[in-house]
Amino acid sequence: MTLTTVNLTAPGTWGALRLGRYGGLAVDALPAPESAVLQALDGLDGLERELDEQRVALLDALFAEVPTVEDSRLRRRVLSAKRRVFASAQSGLSDDPRLDGRLAGLCRSWDRAVGERDALLDELSAALARQERDLAEALRRTLADEDFRAALAVAAPDFVRALQDGHVSTSSAKFLRSIYLYVARTSRKTSPFSGLTTVAELGRPARGRGVALVAYHLAIALLQAGVLEQSGDDLRIAPSPVKAQVDAHADLALIPRHVFRDGIVFREETVVDAEHVRGWADRVDGSGPITPRDVADSVGGRDPETRVRRLLDTGVVRPVIPWARTQDPYDVLSELFVCGVAAVEPTEIAVLRQLSERFVEASTDARLSLLDRVRTIGTQVFDEGELGERPGGLVYEDREATVAEGDPLALPAVAQDLDALAELVEPEVFRSHGYDLMVSRFVALYGRGGVCRDPLSFFMRLAIDNDGDPEAMTALRRDLMIGAEEKLERRTGVGPTAVARHLGAYLQFAAPSIQALADGNGRTVVNSFGSGNGALQARYHRLFGRDYRARLRRHIHSLWTPETVLELEVWASCNTGQAACAGVLPELRLPGEPQGLLGVGLDELRLCHDPATEAVFLAGAEPVGLAYLGLTPQHLLPSYFRWLALLSDPWVRFPMHSDYAKRQYGHRNRPRGRVAAIPREQHGRLVTGRATWWVPVQREAMFPAADVAIVRWWHAFAREHGLPTEVFAHQVGSTGGSTNDLRKPLYVDLSAPLSLRCLERWLAPGTTEVVLVEALPDRTGHVSRTAQDRPCVSEYVACISWPEGDDT
């Protein structure tokens, strides 16, 4: 089918570089809710209502009958019948000829309904048993798929290894719950991870390519070990920056510390009073990078190696990253450490060097073997257990889709939805008060129209480690409380270093096919918003290659006025996800980051104030733009990185026209302690909020032990509050870092005991509320197809911008 395209020009401009994300399994990898189960539940609901209506009349009649019965045995039977009716059991009096006609009729009607209910309960038990068997068989069939197993080996190597070795029974409840969660994630969600979700550039051929990277935190740890051991003649150490301040404030030092904890890897850059490290700093030649041996010679003493270790531990000095931004670090490390390092043999470093190429095409067994070797190396490098007992996240993989579908976002009907969305969200994108704070602090130090010739010193001052920054917190609160009129006034004045006003949108379509979507049928559903500056697309530049990288650069440059736009890198030396994004543009060189040939050092630029716009900007001979393209969201960046990112992107982008925003901020005034139902929010075809239910968690009531009881409770709950059978659950108040799976939504089939047991265990201890959201699109409304022409879940990423001076 040929897709008719349209040009989008107003309001705002939708960028041409768009992505699709596709579930790695077909939607029907999880069978649809069993019709026999639903019919039995509906029948039981009807019979229970009928019994509730009959119970009062029958009990009144029996109560009135007791005093009139002279036969003691009959009286005992009537009294017994009362107790049985209270217990919803058959009365046992239907055929007794001694009862008057009305009471006998009531008993016969009651006993008939109870009998039908009991028969339906038996049917429900049998249907649930069949459903569980069919579901278990479907899960086992899916697990036999080699592509799925190969992707799952990256996400859960221990689980797949146990299956391969026969250490897990595929009929056990624990196995079924585990594999159900993985299949649900892969078939009903689009969170890119290995082959569990694939990606494609819309409108381009999809060739099934893959890219794998060995974890960069292993590389940085090997480098640090080599510095301590003085293992390589080509290793270099650089002093951490110590900056003088423009006022009477003491000099400041920038101290690095790597964090490797529970799969969360980053590098802190703490700003402290330089006096805390002055004694050590004075021992190091600060003129530039030097070798570890030179440092040992300069600090002297009876044990110079220990002193060098202390310098590294305190952050006074830091290793110079020897690999370039787009270079595999293990290529360099294998040449630096020809004799090995940190108990890691040269042959093992060679394994790391070769793994990236071998891993993509490797079978499941081969992947497990490679992952085992990487894990062994990891435990040698991190010999104090910093990565946990069973380290994960040691190989990063992205996979391209194999089926191209054109560009659904360019269909005329969808283009109208996008324009409607742009009109809704445009007033909600405005300059942050945090940017104003940064500008006012600059002016206070350097004056109106002032120039700072050492920008790092200014950003370090903003990030000095103390008891917090009350002014910055106040600025954040003002962003959340700002009125509509002030938002309109805050759409300009950010200077040439900053990106144009922009927004990235994550969208899904609810339609039975692309053709139906093209015909104007179906809905466009907004999931969430993010950055529109190119960061959403930068992650895949290694996967899609040189031509994609050129298109991405054009997209980025269209959002900045300067000819030169630099890339802001954060943690590309140690965080694999961040490193995957790096290398699209020439970089802004920062301490502790890998460098490229075309980069520009922050110390080579000036930070200037423009009184006409009340903006600050970076400039060399001319102003330069700055693009933060990292995978870690900008608001999660710490220390001076956050202020640099704010200089790059000072826009508040949090419209309430998405499920995510409403869940986070839109329902804070809902009634607590009872179910709060929020209807779907829709603007024509455009859905900006799915139907949602905030549900208090009552574990004992929600999750009874028996399968029949658990599905009956949830069916009654769904009927009472209008829930569909298939929903997504969102954790409320869960804790943990950005890799915590408890934060990811969970697909739940309210008619399947296995699915409900997974929900029970997925809820974090102490959780008092869970958010249930309608599954939209439902299983009949997915437009994308697998290579086998089966429906699969898909999500689309598009970016919109409003250049400065746009009057929309």
N, C-alpha and C positions, 0 to 999 in steps of 0.2 A: 504494500500500500504506500502511495506517495503522500507525504504530509504537506499540507498547504501551510506556508509560513507567512508571517506578517512582520512588519517593522514596528518596534515599540519605541516611541519617542517621548510620550508624555502620559501622565505626570512622572517625571524622572525617566531614567534610561535603564532598562534591563540589560545586563551584560550578555554577550553572546557565548561566553565560556560557561557551560552548564554541565552538571554532573548528574548521573543516575546511580543509585545504590540499590543492589538487588539481593534478596535473600538467597542463600546458597542452596536451599531446598525448596521444593514446591510447597504451596500452601497446604495441599492435601497430604503432606507427609504426616500431619496430625489429622486423623479422621474427623469428619464432621460429627457434631453431637448426634448420638444414636436416636433415630426417630422413635423406636420402640420405647426407649427410656423416657423421652419427652411425652409421648402419648400416655404412658403409664402414670407419670407425674401429674399430667393435666387431669387424667381420670380420677386419680386419688384426690386432687384438690377439689374436684366437683363433688365427689362422694363425701369428703370431710365436711364441706359446706352443707350438704344435704343432711348429714348426721347431726351437725350442730343445730340445724333447724328442727329436726325431729326430737332431739334429746329432751328439750324442755317439756314439750307436750306429752311425751311418753312418761317421763318421771312424774309429772303432775297426775297423770291417769293412774299410775301404779300407786302413788301416795294415797290417792283417794280410794283405791281398791282395797288397801290393806284392812281398814276397819270393818269392811263389809264381808270379808271372807271368814266363814265359820270353820272350814276344814283347815286344821292346823298345818297339815303337810302342804296344802296349796298356799297358805299364808307364808310358810317358809320359802316356797318357790318364788312368790311375788317379791318378798324381801331380798332374796338372792338376785332376782332379776334387776331390782333397783341398783344393787351394787355392781352388777355386770354392765348395766347401761352407763353408770358413772365411769366405768373403766373402758368404755367404748367396745365392749364385747357383745356377742349375741345374747338376747334376753333368755332364750330357752323356753319361751312361753308361746311361741307362734302357733303350735298345733294343739294347745290345751283347750278342750271343748267346754271347760267350766268357766272360761272368761266371757264377758259380754262382748258383743260384736265389735264395738268401737275399740276397746282395749286390744282385742285379738288382732284387729286390723292394724293398729299402731305397732304391735309387736312384730307382725309379719313384715310390715314395711321396714321397720328397723333392722330385723334380722336379715332381710334381703340385702339392704344397703351394706351392712357389716360383712356379709358374705362376699358381696362384690368387691368391697374394699380389700378383704383378706386375699381374694383371688388376684386382685391387681398388685398387691404387695408381693405375692409369689411371682407374678409376671415381671415386676420391677426387679426383683432379686435376680431372676434368670436373665433379664435383659442387661443388667449391670455386669453380670458375670461374662456374658457374651461380649459386651463392649470392652471390658478389661482385657479379655483374651485377644480381641481384634486389635486393640490399641497396642498391647505388648508385641503382637506379631508385626504390626506396622513399624514399631520402633526397632525391632530386630532387623527387619528388612532394610530400613534406612541405615542402620549401623553397618550393614554389609556393603554399602556403597563406598568404593575406595576413595573417591574424591572427598566425601564427607569425613571419612576416617583420617585422611591425610591432613585436612584442616583441623579436625578435632585434636590431632596429635600436638598441634601448636598450643591450643587453648588448654588442653587437659592431658598432658603426656602420661601422667601416672595412671589415670583412668584407662586410657587406651592401652597402655602397657599391661595393666592387670587383665584386660580383656584378651589381649593377644596371648598372654601366658596362661589363660584359663583359670586365673585366680578369682574371677568374679562370676557368680552364677547369673545368667541372663534372665532367670526367672525370679530372682530375689526382689523384694520390695525396694531395697536400697538402690539396686541397679536401675530398676524401672524409673524411679524418681530422678536419678541422675541423668539418664539418657533422655528422659522426657524434657528436662530443663534445657539440655543442649539442642534438641530437635526443635523445641518451641522457639528458642532464641534464633535459630538458623532459618526457620520457615516463616516466622511471623514478625521479625524485627530486622532493621537494617543498620546495625552498629558495625562498621567495618572492622573485621578481624580475620586475617588469613582468608581462607576460602569460605568461611561461614557467611560472609557477605562480600560480594564482588562489586566493582565499580566500573563505570564507563563514562567517557566524554560523549555527551549527547550529540547526535548528528555525525558521528565519526565511526569508522569500523571498530568493532570489538573483537580483539584477537586472542583473548585468554592469556595475556602475558602475566608474569609474576615477578616480584622483587622481594628479596629477603635480606635482612641485615642482622648480623650478630650484635647482641646488646652492647651499646657503647659504654655502659658503666663497667663492663669487664675491661675494656680498653683503657679507660682512665685509671682504673685500679692497677693494671699492669704497668702503666706509665709511672704512677706514683711509686710503685714498688721498685721500678728500675732506678728512679731518682735516689731512693733511699739506699739502694745497693750500689749506686754509682756504676751501673752495669753497661752503659753505652757511652762511647766517647762523643756521640753527637747529641746527647741530651742537653737541654738548656733549662735554666731556672731564671725567672724574672722576679724582681721585688714587687710585692703588691703595692698599689698606689698609695702614697701619702700626700695629701693635698693641703696646702696652706689656704686659709680662709681670708676673705676680703675685709672682715671686721676683726674684732678682738677675740673671736672664738678660737679655741685651740685647734691645732692642725688635726685633720681627720685621716684615718687609715681605713682602707677597704679590705676586709678580711674574708677569705673564702672558706667554706666548709661544705664538703660533699655529704649528702644525706642518701643513704641506701637503706630503705626500710619498707618491708611488706610490699615490694613491687613499686614503691614510689621513689623516684630518683630525681634529684635536682641539686643545684649548687647554691647554697646561701651566700650572699655577699653582704656581710654585716658591716655597717659603718660605725666605727668606734673612735674615741679619743686616741690620737696617735701616741699619747704618753703611755698607754697600756702596752704598747709593743715597741716603744722607742729603744729600750735597752737591746733588744734583738735587732731592730732595724738598723741601728748604727753600726752593726757588725757586717752588714752586707753592702757591697758596692752597688749603688743604685743607678749606675749609668746605663744599664741595659742587661740583656740576658747573659748569663754566665753558666759555666758547667757546674755540676754538683761538686766536683773535686775542687774547683776554684772557691766555692762557698766554704767547703771544709777547711781549705787553707786559710781563708780570710777570718773564720771564726776561731781557728786555732784551739788551744787547750789540749788536755790529755786525751779527750774522747771527742774529736770533732764530728764523728759520724752521729753520735747522740745529739750534738748541737744542731746538726743539719736536720735531723728528725724533728727536733723541737721547733726549728724555724718553719718547717713544713706543717707541723701540727698546729702551730699558732697562726698560720696563714701569712706570716711576714713575707715568705717567698712562695711561689707557686710554679708548677711545671709549665713550660711553654709547650703548647700543643704542637706536635711535630707533623701531624697530617693536615692536609688541606680539607676544606669544607666538604667537597664531594668525593673525597678519596676514602677508600676503605681503610680504617685505622690499622687493621691487622696486616695490611701490606707493608706499612711503615714499621710497625712493631716487630715483624718477623725479620726485618733488616737491622733494626736497632739491637735486638736481643738474640744474636746468633747463637749464644750459649744458653738461652733460656733466662727466665727471671721468676722470682717468687715461687720456687719449686715447680714451675711450669716449664716443661721441656720444649726445645725448639720445634719438635714434631707436633706438639699440641698447639703451639701458636700457628703452625702451618695448617692444622685442621681448621682453626678459626678463620684463617685467611681464605681457605678454599670453600668454606661452608656456604657462603652467600650464593655462589654459582651452583653448587650441588643441590642445595636444599629445595629449590623451587620445583625441580623435576623429580625429586626423590619420592620413593614409595613410602607408605606408612611405616613399614619396618625400618627402612633406611633413615627416615626422619627421627624415629625414636632413638635409633643408635646414635645419630649425630647429636640429638638433644642430650642424651646421656653423657656424651663426651664433653659437651659444653658445660653441663651441670657439674661434672667432676672438676673441670678447670675452674669453674666459679667457686667451688668450695675450697680449692687450693688458694685462690687469690683472696677470697673473703674467708679466711680461716678462723674468724671469731664468730661465725654464724650470722653476719649482718643481713644476709639475704633470707634467713629462715631455714628450717629444716629441709624443705624441698623447694629450692629456688625456682621461680617461674619467670616468664617474660624475658627469656634468654635469646629468643629469636623473634624478630619482627618481620611480618610478611603482609604484603598487600597483593590482591589478585584482581585482574581485570575480568569483566564479564566476557562471555563467549557469544552472546546473542545481541546484535544491535537492533534498536527499535526506532531509530530516528530521533526526533526531538519533540516529545509531546507538549513541551512548554511553548512551542511555536504555533500550535494549532489556534485558529482564530478564536474559538470559544474559550480556550484556556488563556489566551492573551487578554481577553476581556476580564477574566478573573484576576489576572496579574495586575492589570491597570486598576481594578477596583481595590485590590490589596494595597497597591502603592498609594492610592488616595487615602486609604484608612490610616496607614502607618506614617506617612510623611510628617505630620505635625508632631510625632513622637520621637523624632530624631533631632537632637539639639545639643548645643555646646554645654559641656559639663561645668559645674561649679568648681570641680577639682582643677580644671584647666585655669579658671580665673585665679584660684589660689596660687597656682604655680607662677602665673604672670605677676601677681601682686608681690610675691616673695622675691622674684627677680628684680622688679622695679625698686623694691626696698633696699636691695643690695647694690644695684648697678645704676639706678636712676632711669628716668624715662628716656628712651632712645639709647639706653646703655648697651654695652657689649661686654660679654664674658669671654675671655680668650682661653679659658680652661673649663669647658662645659662639664667635664666629669666632676670637678670640684663643686660646682653648683648642685648637680644631681645628688652627689654624696651628702651635701648639707641637707637637702630635702629628706633624705632617707636615714639620717642619723638615728642610731639605735638608742631609744630612751623609753619613757613610759607611754608610748603611743603618740598619736598625732590628733588631738581633739579637733583642730581646724579641718583636717582632712575628713574626719568622720562627720562633722557638721556639713561639709560640702556634699558628701554622699547623701545625707538625709535631705538636703535641699533638692538634690536631683530627683528624689523619690516623691517630694511633696510639691513640686513646681506646678503652677497653674498654666492653663492653656495660653493665655496672653503672653506670659513671659517666655514660653517655649517658642512662640513665633518670633520674639525678639532675639532669640539665641540661635539663629541659623547661619551666622557668618562670623568672621573675625577670629580665625584660627591660624592664619599665617601659611606660608608656602610649604613648610615642612610637613604640615598635616594633610591627611587624605580628605577628599571631598566627602560631604555627607553621604552615607551609604548604609546598606543593610543587606545581610544575607538571609535567605528564607529557605526552610526545609518544608517541602510540600509532598502530599500524597494525593492520588486521584481515586475516587470511589465511582467506578464504572465497570461494566462487564468486559469491555474491550477498548482498544485504542479507537476503533471505528465509532463506537458509541460515544466516546469522548469527543471525537471530531465532529459528530453530529449534534453536539451541544447537550448530550445527556450525561448525567452523572454530576459529581461535585469535585471541587478543588478544596482540599483540607490542609490547613496550616498547622504544622507540628510545632515549630519553634523558629527563633531568629538567632542570627549570629553576625559575624563580620562579613562584610561584602567587599573587602579590600584585596581579595586574592588569597587570604589565609586558608579558606575552606578548600581551595583547589591546590595549594602549594604542596600538601602532603603527597600528592600523586605524581609529582613531576619526574621522579626517577622511574616510576612505573610506565608512564606514557611516553617519555622520551623527549628528544630535542625539539620537535615541531610543537608539541604541547607546551613545552617550556617557553617557546617564542610567543605563542598565543597568550600564555599567562602573563608574560612581561608586557605585552601590548595592553592587556586588560588593566594591569597595575598602573602603567604610565598614563592611561586615560583618566585616572583619578587624581593625578597630581599635576600641578602647573610647572614645577622645575623640570629641566631636561634630565637631571641626575636624580635618581631615586635609589636610596641605599636600603639594604635589608637589615633589619634589626634581628640579630640572633641572640637567643637566650638558651643556655644549657646544651648547645649543639655538641659540646665536647663530651657530655656524659649521658644525655637522655636520648634514647634511640628515636622516639617519636618526634622530638624537636629536630634532631639531626636529619631525619627524613625530609623535613620541610626546607632545610637550608640549601642554598646554592642556586636560587632563582635569579637573584640580583647581586651586584657587588655589595659586599657587606660593610656595615659600620663596625670597624674593628674595636673590640672591647677586651678587657683583661680576661684571660681564661677561656677564650673562644678560639676555634680554628679559623684560619685566615685563607683568603684567596688572593690571586694576583692583582685584582682590580679594586680591592677594598680601600676604604678611607678610614683613617684612625679618628676617633672622637677628638683626640688632642690636636688634629690638623684642622679642626673646624672652630668657628666662633658661634656663640649663642647670642642672638641679637633681639632687641625689643623694638617693635614698630608702634609708635604712639598713635598712628592713625587708626589702626585696627585693634590695639591693645592685645597684640599677639607676640609670641616669641618664636624664633625660628633658627635653624642651623644654616650656616653658610660657609663656603670656602670663598673662591672668587665670585661665585654666585650662590643663591639659596639652593639647598638640596632638600629633597623629599626623604621621608623615612617610613618604611613599611614593616610593621611587625607581622611576620608570616608564620608564627609558631602554632603548634597544635594545642598547647596549653592556653586556655582562655586568658585574655589580657588582664581581667580583674583578679586573677589568681597569682599574678607575678608579684614577687616581694621586692623589697629594697629599692635601689635606684632604677632597676629594670621597669618598675611600675610607672615611674615618672617619665622615663624615656618613651615607653609605650603610649603614655598619655600625650606627650608631645606629638607623637606620630598619629594618634587617633583619639581626639578629644571629645568624640561624640557619644552621648548617651543614646543607646539603642535598646530600648526595652519596651516595645509596644505591648499593650495588653491584648492584642488580637492573636493570641496563640494559646494552645493548651498549657504549655510550659509556664508562660507568664501568669496566666490565671491561677495555676496551681500554686505558684510561689507567692504571689502578691494579691491576687484578685479576690480571694475568698476569706480574708482574714477576719471578717466580721460575721462569718457564718455561725449559726447556733452550735454550741459545743454539747457533746454528750448524747446527741441523737443524730439520726441520718439527715444529711443536708443534700438535697437533690438539686443540681444546677442544670437547666435544660440546655440543649444544643444552641449555639449562637451562630446564626447564618445570615449572610447578606447575598440574596440571590443564590447563585450556585456556590458561592464562596463560604466555606465553613471555617470560622475562626475560633471555635470552641466546641469540642465534643461534649455530649451529655456526660455528666460527671456526678458521682455520688461519694460524699465524704462519710465514711462508715466507722463508728466506734468499734474497736476490737473487743469482742467478748469470746475468748478462746473456747471456753467449755461449751457455750451454746453453738458457736459457729462450726466447731470441729468435733462432733461426737464420734465415738469409736467405730460404729457400724456404718458400712457403705450406704445402706438404704437411708439411715438417719441423716447422714451428712448431705446427700443430694436432696433429700426432702426439705431440710432446713433452708438450703440455699435457693431451692426452687420457690419455696414460700416467700422468702425474703425478696427474690427477684420479682415475683408477682406483685407483692405489696408495694414495692418502690419503683416498678417499671424498668428493671434492668433487663438487657438482652442476655442470652445464654453465654455468649462469648464476650469477655471484657479483658482489659489490661489493668493490672494492679500496680499502684505506685506506693512505695514506702514513704511514710511520713516520719520525720524525726530520726532517720537512721544516721549513724555516724560513720566516719571513715573517710579515706581519701578519694581522689578522682578515679581510682581503679576499683572502688568498692562496688561489687555487683549488686548489692542491696539497693543501690540507687537506680538501677536499670529497671524499667517496667517489666512485669511478668505477665505473659499471656495465661489466661485462666478460662477453662471450660467449666461452667458452674454445674454441668450435668455429669461430670466425670470424676469419680472418687480420687483417681490418681492425681489429676490436676489440682483438686482441692487439697490433697495431702501435701503437694508441693507448695501451695500457697501457705499452708499452716507452718511449714518449716522455713519458708522464705521470710516470713515476718520476723523481724529482729526482736529479741527479748525486750520486753518493756514497751513495745509499740502500742500506742493507745488509739491510733487512727490509721485507716488504710483508705486510699483513694481508688475507686473503681471507675474506669472510663470505658465508654462504648467502643467496641472494635469497629472503627470506621476508617478505611473500607472493611466491610465484612468479607467472609471467605468467597462470596460470589461477586465481589466488586473490585478485583485486581486486574489492571490493564496489561501488566507485563507477563511474558511467557518464558518458560525455560526452553532449552533446545529440544525437549520432548513435547513441547506445546502444552505444558501444564502451567496453570496460573502461579505466579510467584509475587511476593510482596516487593514493592519498590518505593523508593523515596527520591525526591529530586531536589537539587541544590541550585538556586539561582541568586543572582546579586543585582541590586538596584542602587543607583546613585543619583544624587541631586547636586550637580556642580554649583559652586558658589555663584550667586547672581541669578539662579533659577527662580522664577517668580511663582512656581507652583505652590 
